[in-house]
């Protein structure tokens, strides 16, 4: 007798965005294992944009600042910004194991120029060399430093939003929980792009997308195991490591959560938004049909990608106008 799963085949990829999957696989295959981490780090470092490129022909001023001996931040500010402005505290992605504070920052820099805001991108230490709680504590230290130095950075502390993608989105959710539980800093919002939230790795979408797209179920196991070791999937994982473990989602800043329908994180992200609503909170949720993990970064010209990025910008505009 055969047993059937309670779900069907994986959703189809958006055709326009899917045209990039073969190219993506040359650098980031769907399945990432622990032995691949050094090569992925080297490849990512080789492709980082220069600060000259990030400055957008001098329209943005970039400076590195030390938070502590272990933590630094990149501060980006429009050169013509003369007044106190909103701030974005950006946390990069990379599955908890790859990346720097220059990763994924291009979109936040677009926000800086479009909306007139300051971006602070944190350099946190990576797993497995630095397991939980090091990465999230580094991010929280960076957020506290940003709030405490808001005046000299030209940031209005009442309009500070934490944002991040993938692992950075999960860390952003965790930092928002920490800020609530530790009495600050007060956040105006949390923008979570396909956040990595649940170490248990057992949702239907993780099974549906195994071996497909970008960052499949095995890759997710690799990242969470690097962060948590043998505790991954067990009963004692902190919500500051895996925010899906949080039992109380009340009292959080307004959230924007988006995710593709054809990626591993779909179900945990939808559930996180649902539980924020159940706790009486504010969450705007978008599930992009046919989107794989990171589709808008890998295929920025696709219509789906452009709509996703425009939607984030509209939410930021609304939040910062309030």
Order of alpha helices (4+ residues) and beta strands (2+ residues): alpha-alpha-alpha-alpha-beta-beta-beta-alpha-beta-alpha-alpha-beta-alpha-beta-alpha-alpha-beta-alpha-beta-alpha-alpha
